[in-house]
Amino acid sequence: MADPSKNPIADLSETQQLELSKFIETEQQKVKLQQAIHQFTATCWPKCVGTIGNKFDKSEEQCLQNCVERFLDCNFHIIKSLESTRK
């Protein structure tokens, strides 16, 4: 049984620690992307999509595109505002 008080990361070489750090960062970025997709879906789907078919019609496609773009614009604006407030 492993000693729970011992840090297993400390036993890794510097290269292994760097690789682990990069792996964790990549996985965190994947999680953030998945969360954004879920937010887009929760926000934009009910507004834009009527009935589910084999493909979106032109108005649904345009609505989804506009909705996601506005969603991103709002988030970028909020981030910039928070950054300027923090400085």
Secondary structure by P-SEA (a helix, b strand, c coil): cccccccccccccaaaaaaaaaaaaaaaaaaaaaaaaaaaaacccccccccccccccaaaaaaaaaaaaaaaaaaaaaaaaaaaaac
